[in-house]
Structures are given as structure tokens and as C-alpha cells.
Amino acid sequence: MSAPPVVDLPIDDERLAQDLASGLASVEKLLRTSVESEDAFVTEASKHLIEAGGKRFRTMMVLLAAQFGDPSAPGVVPAAVVIELTHLATLYHDDVMDEAPVRRGSPSANARWDNTVAILTGDFLFAQASEILADLGAEAIKIQAQTFSRLVRGQIRETIGPSAGDDPVAHYIRVLADKTGSLIATSGRFGGLLAGASPDVVERLSNACEAIGVAWQLGDDLLDVASTSSESGKTPGTDLREGIRTLPVLYALESSPSSRLRSLLSAPVAESDVDEALELLRADQGMARARQELDSWVNRARSELAELPDIPARSAFLSLCDYVVERSG
């Protein structure tokens, strides 16, 4: 059997590959049935992003973490579905806030229908996740509530920006940890918890997964500056055009001697200036500092993983850490 990928990372251990493939198939089946409704339109809108695809990255983190206990335990697949539904629900809401016309190569729900439908569909997915969660026990419900609180706080912090006197870099990292890292952390926690892993193992899985999640997002920041469209499949400079101050930009604004670069980055970059801004930013020390920050989060994940039992899933997690660094260039 060929090994399925974790993102683009092959799994070398054949038994682990088979377990993950089986788990992913079960998650996909439950994911689709969980959003079916008596109302055909609700079903159609709810399946819109499911059928658009996606990496199922968080699902894979649940299944990998479950390897540190009993991966066939009855709560593992439902927990992975809860995580994926929560993630999908946030995408529906994000696209409304960002006025995004496209998601995963398809028209976003707000573009295909309207903002109201997109918001209500996201709410429906949250509700379906809660229904599944109710069968997983009080501890899982509490963890999900705390995670949802962090997701919302992260979104609010991103929306209002840092307060006067706040360190913009520290604020940005906190947003990433809450908005991106928290749900990936819960993926690891749910996988270990529902598989019956020891409390110490569950805690280390959660910490490692959060660090991987933050590092992954920092890698996206770097790719938006450093990559070409042929390498990443995305248009470089997208964040610059939208006026999003990612970590390389924040570092450049903090210390760049180039008055021209600071001028370009003070507002959304005009299309005619994007190539120049990218060239100056690629040469700025802010890029190196952002890479160091990514490395520190990856090393944080590795230190947690090093204390876990030496099984194929740990090797897969460590390989994922390597991949996060390599993909950022």
C-alpha cells in the first residue's frame, strides 16, 4: 500500500500509513453525514467547503496523536470530526469578514450565496460539532469551549490590532497562537485524550501541536514574501496588497534602515509597487528574524516530542517539524 501524505509528507511506516488511511476514510464518512439536514439547501451549503477539499491537516493531527493510546478507541474519529467541523465553520465566518471571493479554488459561500447564508452555515456547523461533542464527555466539552474562546479572542485581537504601548510583534504572535495554534493544539489533545493516553503524553501532544500550528502560519508569512507563484501556487505579496502586517513586515517596520521600504509598508501596497516592496523585503533583516522565530517554535515542538514514547507516530511528528521548516524556504 502506498503511504498517504501528512500534508505533503509521506509516512514511512506501513502499519501507521494503513491506520491513518483507515482513520481518514472514517472521518470523511462521518464528516459528510454529520452535516446532512432535512433541508436540502442547508445540506448543500454545509457540504460546500467539505467537497471543495482541503488538507484535513487538523484531522491528521488527531489521528497521529491517537497513536500514543488506542487509535481504534470509539471517540477518536468523532473527535476528529468535531475538530474539522469547527475549522470549517471558522472558514465560513472568515470569508465573510475578509470579503473573500474564493476558498480552496471554488467560490466562497458568501460569494456563491450571500453573507447571511455563509454566517448561518458556519453556525450550523458549530452546532453539529457540539452535538457530536456531547457524546465525548464533560472534559472534551470543556476543552472545546476553552478552544472556541481562544479562537474568538484571537479573531478579536486581530481585528482591533495592538493597543497603544503594546509590542506589535508579541501581539501578532499571540493572535497566531489563539487563532491558529489553539485548534491544532486541541487536535493533539483530543487525539491523545480520546485514545486513552497518559495525562503527561496528552499535555505534550497539545503543546507540540500548538507550536507546529504557529510555525506553520509563520511559514505562510515567509512564503508570501519569498516564494514565486510557480513554487507556492499562490500569488506572492497577497498580504502586502491587503495591508496585512505579517511578521517579516513587522520586523522590517521595527528596524529597517530603508525609508523607501518603510514608506511602502505603511499602508496596503499598491499593485504597481508590489514587486519593489517584495524585492526590498526579501533583502531586509526582518526576513531572517522571522525565520528565527519560526525555528524557535519548531524547536519548541521538537522538545515536547522528544519526551514522547519512541513510536512511528513520533517520527511522523518530527518529520512534520522538518517539513514546516523546509517549506518556508
N, C-alpha and C positions, 0 to 999 in steps of 0.2 A: 504493500500500500504506500503510495506517495505521501509525504508528510505535508499536512496542512500548514499554512503560514500563520505566525503570530505577527500581524501587520504584514511585513514582507520577510519575516524571519522564519526559516524552516525549523521544524522540531526534529532533532536527530534521533531521539529515542522512539522506536516504532510503537511500543505499547502506549507511551504518552500521546503520540500522534493519534492513535486509534481512539483513546479515551476522549481527547479533545474533539475529534471529528464527530464522535457519537454524541457528546455533550452539546456541541454546537447545533447539530441536527435537531436534538430535543428542544433546545432553547428556541430555535427558529419556529418549530411547530407550535409550541405554546405561545410564543410571542404573537403569532398571527391569529390564533384562536382567541386570545385574550382581548383583542380589540374588536371582535365581531359583535354587532349590535342588531337588535330587531329593526333598527332604522338603517336602510341600505346606504344612505348618504353618510351617516356617522361612520359606518364601516369603511366606506370608500375614503373619506377624509383621514381616518385614523391609519389606514394602511398606506397612505400616500408616501410617507417617508420610509416606512418599512420596505416597500417594494422598490424604492429608489436605491436601496443597497446600503453601503457603509461598511466600515471595517469590523464592526462588532468588537472593538478593542476592549471595552469595559466587560463585555460578556466573557471574553477570553481571559481577562484578569481574574474573574470569579472562578472560572473552571480551573485555571492554573493553581490558584490559591487553595482550592478544594483538594488538590493532590496531597496536601500536607495532613489530611484527615482521610475520611472515606468519601471519595469523589462520587460514589453512587448513592450517597445519602439522599433521602427524598426531598430535602429542602434546597438542594444546590441549584437545580435547574430553575425552580420558581424564583429563587433569589436573583439569579442572573437575568431573568425576565423583568423583575422589578427594577433592576438597575438600568436595563436597556429602555424600558418604558419611560423611566424618569429622564434619562438622557434625551430621548426623542421628544418628550414634552417640552424640555427646555429649548430644543431647536425650533419648534413651532413658535414659541414666545420670542426667542432671539431674532428670528427673521422678521417679526412684526416690528420690534424695536429698531432693528437695523434697516428696515425697509428693503430687505434683500429680495431680489427677483428670482434667484436661483439657489437651489440647495441640492448637493450631490448630483449635479448635472441635469436636474429637472426643475421645472418651475416650482418655486416655493408655494406652500399652501396659501399664503396671503396673496401671492400673485395669481395663482390659479383661481382662487375664490375671492376672499377678502380678509381684512384683518380680524373681523369678528369671528369668522369661521376658524381661522388659524388659532386664535386665542382659546376659543371654546374647545377645539380639538385637543390642544395641549392640556387643558383642564381635564378633559375626558381621560386622556392617557394617565395623568396623575391619579385620577380616581380608580382606574383599572389596576394600577400598580398597588394602590392602597388595599384593594380587595384581595389581591394575591398575598400581600404582606401580612394581612390579618391572620393568615394560617401559619405564619412562620414564628410566632411567639412574641412576647412582650419586649424582649431585648432587641429583636430585629426592628420592631416598630419604633422603639426609642432611638435606635441608631439612624433609621431613615429620617425621623423627624429632625434630629440634630443636623443631619446632612443637608436636608432641604433648607433649614435655617441658614446654614453656611452658603449654600448656593444663592439664596436670595440676598444675603448680606453682601456677598461678592459682587452681584449684579448692581446693587445699590451703590456700593463704593465706586465701581467702575463708572457708573452714570454721573455721580456728583463730583468725582475727582477728589484729589487730596485737599484737606483743609489747609488753611493758612498756617505755615510753620511745619507742616508735615514733610517728611522726606519723600519726594515723588517716587524714588526707586523702591523704598520699603513699602509704600502704598501699593505700587504696581505688583510687587511680589505677593503681597497679602491678597490682592484681588485674584491673582492666578491660583494661589493655594485654595481659596474659598470657591471660586467659580469653576475651576477645572480640577484641581487636585482633590477636593473633598469627595466627589463622587467616585473617582478612581480609587481613593483610599477605602471607601465603603465597599467597592468591588472586592478588594482584597480581604477586607474584614468579613464580609458576608460569606465569601468562599470558604475561608478558614472556619468561621463560626458554625455555619450550617453543615460543614463536613465533620465537625467534632474535634477540630484541632485544639491543642492546649492554649490557654489564655496568652501565654508568652508568645507563642507562634502567631496567633491571631493579631496581636499588637504589632509584632514586627512586620507581618504582611501588610497591615494597614499603613504603617509608616513608610515602608518601601514603595508601596503603590502610589501614595501621595507624592513622594519625591519624584518618582518616574513621571507622574502626571504633570507636575510643574516643569520638569526638564523637557518634556515633550512640547509643551507650549512655548518654552523659551527657544527650542529648536525651530518652531514655526516662525518666531520673530526673526531669527537669523536667516532662515531660508527666504523670507520676504525681501531681504536686502541682498543676500549673497548669491542666490540661485539665478539661473536663467529659466525662462518658461519651458524650454525643452527638457531641463533637468527635473523640475518640480511639477510640471503640469499646470502650474498656476502662474498668473501674471505677476512678476516681481514688482515691488513698490505699491502693492494694493493698500497696505496700511498707510503709507505716506499720502496717497491720494485721498484717503478718508480722514486724514488728520489724526490717526491713532498713534499715540506715543508709546511705542513698544520699548523694550529695554535698551537696544542699541541707540535709539533716538534719545532716550532719557539720559544715557551716559554721554552722548555727544553734546547735548544741550548743557550738561553739567560742566564739561571740561574742554570742549573743542576750541582750539585757538582760531578756527576758521570762522570769521564773521559771516562769510557767504553761506556756509552750511547752517549756521545758527539762524540766519535770516530765512533760508528756505524752509527750515523745520519749525518755524514759529507758528505756522498755520497749515491747513491742508495744502499739499504741494500741487501746484498747477501742472497739468499734463505736459506742458512744454518744458517744465523744469525737472520732471521726474528722473530722467536719465542722468542729469547733472547731480541731483541730490543723491542718487544711488552711488554714483562714482565717488563722490566726496565721503559718503557714509562708509563705504567699503574700506576706504583708506584710513578712517578715523579709529582712534584707540578705543572708542566705545564698543566697536565690534569685538575686540579682544577681551574687554571687560565682561561683555555679555556672554562670551564663550566660557570664561572662567566661572561665571555664575551658574551656567548650565552644568559645567563639570562638577561644581560643588554639590548640586542637587543629585546628580547621578552617583557621586561618591557616597552621599548620604544613603541612597538606596542600597548601594553595594554593601555598606557596613551593616545594614539591617539584615540583608540577605545572607551575609557570611555567617550569621549566627543560627540560621535555619538548618534543619536536617539536610544532609547531602543526598538529595534525590534528583531525578531528572528534571522535575519542575523547578528546582532551584537553579539548575544550569540554564534552563529556558529563561528564567527571570534575569539572570546575569547576562545572557546573550542579548536580551532586550535592552538592558542598560548600554551595552556596547553599540547596539543599533541606534539608540537615541543619540548618542554622540556622533556616530558616523553619518547619519542622515543630515545632520546640521552642517556638514562640510568641514 
